[in-house]
Amino acid sequence: MRNIQATILRSNSLLACLFVAMTLSTPALAAEAPTQTEVLAQSTATLEQLVQKAHDGTITPEQLRKQRVHVERKLDEKLNNAPVAARAKEQAAVNQARTDLNQQIMCSQEFEFFGAQDRPEWGWYPSRQIKSAGSVLKFDNAGKAILTPAKH
């Protein structure tokens, strides 16, 4: 009976030590990994630079597409390793970063499809490089829509 109790006590203390070691190392790893917002912002900036290169004629629409797909694959990998935003403010920042990224993906896809030539029949004027104001439509709890100004 004493041997069984001693074995149980040793296994419980071993599990406790293992649990403590895992919980102590987890915050250190989470602190080193970039947040979801940072990962999304970095990918957005990369895509913005690629689209600008396409507008400048440095890369072709085909090269832009290949590089955009590569950025999206790397983004998936980085998001899998990023700590999840648990607080409401963190999640709001992640949502805004996703919105900005999606906007940049659409800009890339438009250039990939339409190319560098102006196409007035589609309303496509890459020579003008019109940038959106970045305003966002938000809804309050009562359902009233509010247009937020662009962040500069």
Salt bridges, closest charged atoms under 4 A:
GLU48 OE2 - LYS131 NZ 3.64
GLU72 OE2 - ARG68 NH1 3.07
GLU77 OE1 - LYS74 NZ 3.92
GLU90 OE2 - ARG87 NH1 3.68
GLU112 OE2 - ARG68 NE 2.66
